[in-house]
Amino acid sequence: MKIIIAGAGEVGTHLAKLFSNEEQDIIVIDPDERKLAALDSYNLMTYHGSATSFACLKDVRVGSADIFVAVTPFEARNLMACQLAKSRGAKKTVARIDNAEYLGKKHTAYFNSIGIDYLIYPEHLAASEMMTSLRLPWVRNCFEMFNSQLIVLGVRVRDNAPIINHQLKDLGAFSQMLHVSAIKRNRETIIPRGDDSILAGDIVYIATTLDRIEDVRKACGKKNIVTEKVLIMGGSEMAEQLALMMGDRYRVKIIESDLARCEELSAALPHCNVVHGDARDTDLLEEEGISDYDVFVALTSNTEANILGCLMAKEHGVAKTIAEVENLQYINEAEALNIGTLINKQLLASSRIVQIMLDCDVDNARCLALSDAEVAEIIIKPAARVTRADVKNLRLPSGMTIAGLVRGGVGQLVRGNSRLQEGDHVVVFCLAGTIHKIDKVFS
C-alpha cells in the first residue's frame, strides 16, 4: 500500500513511524527539512516541499497513492492538499481539521464532493475518549465497537480482583463474560495465551458485551464511582471540546492561567465555572475545593505538568484522574505511576487512520490507542481461509488474537471452538509491527 503523509508534525511523524514498521510504501512531505531529517533512520521516503504544490504532487506520483493523509497544523492547507491529491488520482484522502462543525453528517456529502473522504479532528477524538471514561470511571480506557455491540475495557487489577493469579484457560467462571485480549505489564504489552496468568498491578484489556460490563467490574474487584463534579486544569481546545460534550450533565470548573483565554471560555461555555489561575498551585487547588471533586482532568500543553497535576489530585483524594500525555515516550512511565486514564492525540488520530486504511466503517468504529499495540475491525470476506477451521486451529501469528465478533448485529466473544463466517465483523488485537499480517490472515 502506498501512503503519502503531508505534514511531519506530531501526528504525521507518529503515523510515518507506525507505518514504516508495517512494510508499507510511505512518503512524507514537509517544507521543513529539519523535521524530515528526524525521519532519516526509518523505512520511508521524504520530500522537501509543499503538499499544495502541483509540482510536488507530481514528483511523489500522488495518483498512485492508496491513501493521502494531510495532517499539517493548518486546516485550510490540509483541505486544499486533499482536494488536489484526489483530483490527481489518490484513492482515499484524509484531512486533519480543527473545526467540530465540519464533522456533522449533514456536511459529509459536501466534503466528499470536493475530494475529501475523511476528516480527522484529534481534539474531538480525545474529548470523546474522555467522555467515555467519565461514564465508566473505574476503567482506564473504554472502546465501544460496532455500535456498542462489543466493548473493550482497559482496567488495572489489584490484589482483590477475583481474576488474578489464574491462568486464562482456567477462568471458567468468568469465561462467558470476558475475553482477556491484551495485558500491559512492566511497560510491555502482551497478547496472552491460555497458559498466561493475570497478576496484581496488570492493566488488562478485556473484550465483553454491553450487558456484561457490571460483571466485568466485579471480576476486576472495582468499585463504581459516582461522577458529578469535574475539575479541568488548562483551558485548551481539547478542554473546550470536552466541556461542550459534557454540557450540563456535570458540574464543571476550568482553571486556566491565561486571562484572555478565560474570557473566551466564559463566553463559549456559560454552563462552566472558569477560574483564572495556575492549577499547579496547591494553595489554589485547595481554595477551589479540589477534594470535593470526583474527577480531575489535566489538559495543559505541558505533559509533565499534567502528570504532576494528577498526582496532586490523587493526594487530595480525587478518585478519577485523566491526563493528556503528548510525549509518547512518557506513556509507559505515566502508566506505571498509576495516574489514571491517559490521552494522546497522536495515538487516537493514527488509530482512526489505520481503521480507514483497513476499509472499516469509521462512523461506527472506536479505535484502541496503545503505545505498542493496535486493534483492527475486520469484515470477513467470502472464502476467507479463517472460515475453514475453528479459531484454535487457525495458527494466528504470535502477537495477534481475535477478541470478539458481531454476527447478525449481535456481539459475542470468541472461544477456541468458535468458527468465523463470511460477513462477521471481527475485532483483532495485534502488537505493533504485525498489523500488516492481517490481510494475509483474513484474505
C-alpha positions in Angstrom: 0.0 0.0 0.0 1.3 3.5 -0.9 0.7 6.1 1.8 1.5 9.8 1.4 1.6 11.9 4.5 1.6 15.7 4.2 3.0 17.2 7.4 5.8 16.0 9.6 4.4 17.3 12.9 3.5 15.2 15.9 0.6 13.3 14.2 2.4 12.9 10.8 5.6 11.8 12.4 3.9 9.2 14.5 1.9 7.9 11.5 5.1 7.7 9.5 7.0 5.7 12.2 4.0 3.4 12.8 3.5 2.6 9.1 7.3 2.3 8.4 7.2 -0.9 10.6 4.3 -2.3 8.6 6.1 -2.9 5.3 4.3 -0.1 3.5 5.4 2.3 0.8 5.5 5.7 2.6 6.3 9.2 1.5 6.3 12.2 4.0 6.0 15.7 2.6 7.0 18.8 4.6 8.6 22.2 3.9 10.8 22.0 7.0 13.9 20.0 6.2 14.7 19.6 10.0 11.5 17.7 10.6 12.2 15.4 7.7 15.7 14.8 8.8 14.4 13.3 12.0 12.8 10.5 9.9 16.0 9.5 8.1 16.5 6.4 10.1 13.1 4.9 9.3 12.0 2.8 6.3 10.3 5.6 4.3 11.0 8.4 1.8 10.7 12.1 2.4 10.1 15.0 0.1 11.0 18.6 0.9 8.2 20.8 -0.4 4.5 21.8 0.0 1.6 19.3 -0.5 -0.4 22.1 -2.1 2.1 22.4 -4.9 1.2 20.7 -8.2 4.9 20.0 -8.9 5.3 18.3 -5.5 2.3 16.1 -6.0 3.6 15.2 -9.5 7.0 14.3 -8.1 5.6 11.9 -5.4 3.2 10.4 -8.0 0.2 11.1 -5.9 -2.1 9.5 -8.5 -0.8 6.1 -7.4 -1.4 6.7 -3.7 -3.8 4.3 -1.9 -4.3 6.9 0.8 -3.2 10.6 1.1 -3.2 12.0 4.7 -2.9 15.7 5.3 -2.0 16.5 8.9 -0.2 19.8 8.8 -1.1 22.3 11.6 -3.1 24.3 9.0 -6.7 23.2 8.4 -7.1 25.1 5.1 -3.9 23.7 3.7 -4.9 20.2 4.6 -8.3 20.6 2.9 -6.7 22.0 -0.2 -4.0 19.3 -0.3 -6.6 16.6 -0.2 -8.6 18.2 -3.0 -5.6 18.4 -5.2 -4.5 14.8 -4.4 -7.9 13.4 -5.1 -8.2 15.3 -8.4 -4.9 13.7 -9.4 -6.0 10.2 -8.6 -5.4 9.4 -4.9 -7.8 6.7 -3.9 -8.6 7.9 -0.4 -7.9 11.3 1.3 -7.9 12.2 5.0 -7.7 15.8 6.2 -6.9 17.0 9.8 -9.2 19.8 10.8 -9.8 22.0 13.9 -13.5 22.8 13.4 -16.0 20.4 15.0 -18.8 21.8 12.9 -17.3 20.1 9.8 -17.8 16.7 11.4 -21.6 16.9 11.2 -23.1 14.2 9.0 -25.0 16.8 7.0 -21.7 18.1 5.7 -20.3 14.7 4.6 -21.6 14.8 1.1 -20.2 18.3 0.5 -16.7 17.3 1.6 -16.9 14.1 -0.5 -17.9 16.1 -3.5 -14.7 18.2 -3.3 -12.5 15.2 -2.9 -12.1 14.8 0.9 -13.1 11.4 2.0 -12.5 11.6 5.8 -12.0 14.3 8.4 -9.8 13.9 11.5 -10.1 16.2 14.4 -7.7 14.9 17.1 -9.0 17.1 19.9 -12.6 15.9 19.2 -11.4 12.3 19.3 -9.7 12.9 22.6 -12.8 14.6 24.1 -14.9 11.6 23.0 -12.5 9.2 24.7 -12.7 11.2 27.9 -16.5 11.3 27.8 -16.5 7.5 27.7 -14.0 7.4 30.6 -16.4 9.6 32.7 -19.3 7.2 32.1 -17.2 4.3 33.4 -14.7 5.9 35.8 -13.4 2.6 37.2 -11.8 1.8 33.9 -8.6 3.2 32.3 -9.9 3.0 28.7 -13.3 2.1 27.2 -13.7 1.4 23.5 -17.1 0.8 22.1 -17.2 -1.1 18.8 -19.9 -1.9 16.2 -22.5 0.4 17.7 -21.6 -0.8 21.2 -22.2 -4.5 20.4 -18.7 -5.2 21.6 -16.9 -3.3 24.4 -13.1 -3.3 25.2 -12.3 -2.2 28.7 -8.8 -1.4 30.0 -8.6 -2.0 33.7 -5.8 -2.1 36.3 -6.4 -5.0 38.6 -5.5 -5.1 42.2 -4.9 -7.8 44.9 -8.7 -8.0 45.5 -9.6 -8.9 41.9 -11.1 -12.5 41.6 -9.4 -13.0 38.2 -5.8 -12.6 39.4 -3.4 -15.5 39.8 -5.3 -17.8 37.5 -4.3 -19.0 34.1 -6.6 -17.7 31.4 -7.7 -21.2 30.4 -8.8 -21.8 34.0 -11.1 -18.7 34.2 -14.1 -20.9 33.7 -16.4 -18.9 36.0 -15.7 -15.7 34.1 -15.2 -17.1 30.5 -18.8 -16.3 29.4 -18.5 -12.7 30.3 -15.0 -11.6 29.3 -12.1 -12.3 26.9 -8.7 -11.0 28.0 -7.2 -9.7 24.8 -4.1 -7.9 26.0 -2.1 -7.4 29.2 0.1 -4.4 30.0 2.8 -5.5 32.4 6.0 -3.8 33.4 5.7 -1.3 30.5 5.2 -4.1 27.9 2.0 -5.2 26.1 1.4 -8.9 25.9 -1.0 -10.8 23.7 -1.8 -13.6 26.1 -2.4 -17.3 25.5 -4.3 -19.8 27.7 -1.4 -20.6 30.0 -0.7 -16.9 30.8 -1.9 -15.5 34.2 -3.2 -12.1 35.3 -1.1 -10.6 38.1 -1.9 -7.8 40.5 -1.0 -4.5 39.0 -1.6 -5.6 35.4 -3.6 -3.4 33.1 -5.8 -5.9 31.3 -7.7 -5.2 28.1 -11.0 -7.1 28.3 -13.5 -7.7 25.5 -17.0 -8.1 26.6 -20.6 -7.3 25.7 -22.7 -4.3 26.8 -24.9 -6.4 29.2 -21.8 -7.8 30.9 -20.0 -4.6 31.9 -21.1 -4.8 35.5 -20.0 -8.4 35.8 -16.5 -7.4 34.5 -16.4 -4.6 37.1 -16.9 -7.2 39.9 -14.5 -9.7 38.3 -11.8 -7.0 38.4 -12.6 -6.1 42.0 -13.5 -2.5 41.2 -15.9 -0.1 43.0 -18.3 2.1 41.0 -17.7 5.8 41.3 -20.5 8.3 41.0 -19.3 11.2 38.9 -20.9 14.6 39.3 -18.2 17.2 39.7 -15.3 17.6 37.2 -12.2 19.9 37.6 -10.2 20.7 34.5 -6.7 22.0 34.6 -6.0 24.0 31.4 -8.3 25.7 29.0 -7.0 24.2 25.8 -9.1 23.4 22.7 -9.4 19.8 24.0 -10.7 21.1 27.3 -13.3 23.2 25.5 -14.4 20.3 23.3 -14.8 18.1 26.5 -16.8 20.8 28.3 -19.1 21.2 25.3 -19.7 17.4 25.2 -20.4 17.3 29.0 -23.0 20.1 28.7 -24.9 20.5 32.0 -24.7 16.8 32.9 -21.7 17.5 35.2 -20.7 20.5 37.4 -17.5 21.7 35.6 -14.8 24.1 36.7 -11.9 25.0 34.4 -8.7 26.6 35.8 -6.7 28.5 33.1 -3.6 30.7 33.6 -4.2 32.9 30.5 -6.7 35.7 31.3 -7.7 36.3 27.6 -8.4 32.6 27.2 -10.5 32.6 30.4 -12.7 35.3 28.8 -13.1 33.2 25.6 -14.0 30.1 27.6 -16.5 32.0 29.7 -18.3 33.2 26.6 -18.2 29.8 24.9 -19.1 27.8 27.9 -21.7 29.6 30.0 -22.6 26.4 31.9 -19.0 26.1 33.3 -17.2 28.0 36.1 -14.0 29.4 34.6 -11.3 30.4 37.1 -8.2 32.4 36.3 -5.1 30.9 37.9 -2.4 28.2 37.8 -3.8 24.8 38.7 -0.3 23.6 39.6 -0.6 25.9 42.7 -1.5 23.6 45.6 -3.0 26.5 47.6 -5.2 27.5 44.7 -6.4 23.9 44.3 -7.3 23.8 47.9 -9.1 27.1 47.7 -11.1 25.8 44.8 -12.1 22.7 46.8 -10.2 20.0 44.8 -11.0 17.4 47.5 -14.7 17.8 46.7 -14.3 16.8 43.0 -14.9 13.3 41.6 -12.7 13.7 38.5 -9.6 15.8 37.8 -8.6 16.3 34.1 -5.2 17.8 33.2 -5.2 19.2 29.7 -2.4 21.8 29.6 0.1 21.8 26.8 2.8 20.5 29.2 2.9 16.8 29.7 5.0 16.9 32.9 2.6 19.5 34.4 -0.4 17.2 33.6 1.2 14.2 35.2 2.2 16.2 38.3 -1.3 17.7 38.5 -2.9 14.3 38.5 -0.5 13.1 41.2 -1.5 16.1 43.3 -5.2 15.4 42.7 -4.7 11.8 43.9 -3.1 13.1 47.1 -6.1 15.2 47.7 -8.4 12.2 47.4 -9.8 12.6 43.9 -10.9 9.1 42.7 -10.5 9.6 39.0 -7.8 11.4 37.1 -7.2 11.9 33.4 -4.1 13.4 31.8 -3.2 14.5 28.3 0.3 13.0 27.6 1.6 14.2 24.3 5.1 12.8 24.7 4.8 9.2 23.6 7.9 8.2 25.5 6.2 9.2 28.7 3.2 7.0 28.3 4.7 3.8 29.8 6.2 5.8 32.7 2.9 7.6 33.3 1.0 4.3 33.4 3.5 2.9 35.9 2.7 6.0 38.2 -0.9 4.9 38.3 -2.3 8.4 37.5 -5.4 7.1 35.7 -6.6 7.5 32.1 -4.0 8.8 29.6 -5.0 10.7 26.4 -2.7 11.0 23.4 -3.9 12.8 20.3 -1.3 11.2 18.1 -2.3 7.6 19.0 -6.0 8.4 18.6 -5.6 10.0 15.2 -3.3 7.3 13.9 -5.6 4.6 15.1 -8.5 6.2 13.3 -6.5 6.4 10.1 -5.5 2.7 10.5 -9.2 1.9 10.5 -9.6 3.9 7.3 -6.8 2.0 5.7 -8.5 -1.3 6.5 -11.7 -0.2 4.8 -13.7 -0.2 8.1 -16.9 1.7 8.8 -15.2 4.6 10.7 -18.6 6.0 11.7 -19.1 3.0 13.9 -15.5 2.2 14.8 -13.9 3.1 18.1 -10.1 2.7 17.9 -7.9 1.3 20.6 -4.9 3.5 21.1 -2.0 1.9 22.8 1.7 2.9 22.5 2.7 -0.5 21.3 -0.4 -2.3 20.1 -3.3 -1.8 17.7 -6.8 -3.1 17.2 -8.4 -3.7 13.8 -12.0 -4.2 12.9 -12.2 -6.7 10.0 -15.2 -7.8 7.9 -14.7 -11.5 6.9 -14.7 -11.8 3.1 -16.2 -14.6 1.1 -14.0 -17.7 1.0 -11.5 -16.3 3.6 -9.3 -19.0 4.9 -10.1 -18.1 8.5 -13.6 -19.6 7.9 -12.2 -23.1 7.2 -11.3 -24.1 10.8 -12.1 -23.3 14.4 -10.3 -20.3 15.9 -8.0 -22.6 18.0 -6.7 -24.2 14.8 -6.1 -21.0 12.8 -2.4 -20.7 13.8 -2.6 -17.0 14.1 0.8 -15.2 14.1 2.3 -14.6 17.5 1.3 -11.1 18.7 -2.3 -11.4 17.3 -5.6 -12.6 18.8 -9.3 -12.4 17.9 -11.2 -10.8 20.8 -14.8 -10.9 19.6 -17.2 -10.6 16.7 -20.5 -9.3 15.7 -22.8 -11.6 13.8 -26.3 -10.6 12.7 -25.9 -7.4 14.7 -25.2 -9.2 17.9 -21.9 -9.1 19.7 -20.3 -12.3 21.0 -16.9 -13.3 22.5 -14.6 -15.6 20.6 -13.6 -19.0 22.0 -11.3 -21.7 20.8 -14.1 -23.7 19.2 -15.7 -20.6 17.5 -15.9 -20.7 13.7 -15.8 -17.4 11.8 -18.2 -16.9 9.0 -18.4 -14.7 5.9 -19.8 -11.3 6.9 -18.7 -11.5 10.5 -17.3 -8.2 12.0 -14.2 -9.3 13.9 -12.1 -7.4 16.4 -8.4 -8.3 16.2 -5.7 -7.3 18.7 -2.1 -7.1 17.4 1.2 -5.9 18.7 2.9 -3.0 16.8 4.6 -4.3 13.7 2.2 -7.1 13.0 -0.9 -5.3 11.6 0.4 -5.8 8.1 -0.2 -9.5 8.5 -3.9 -9.0 8.9 -4.5 -9.0 5.1 -2.6 -12.3 4.8 -4.6 -14.0 7.6 -8.0 -12.7 6.8 -8.0 -12.6 3.0 
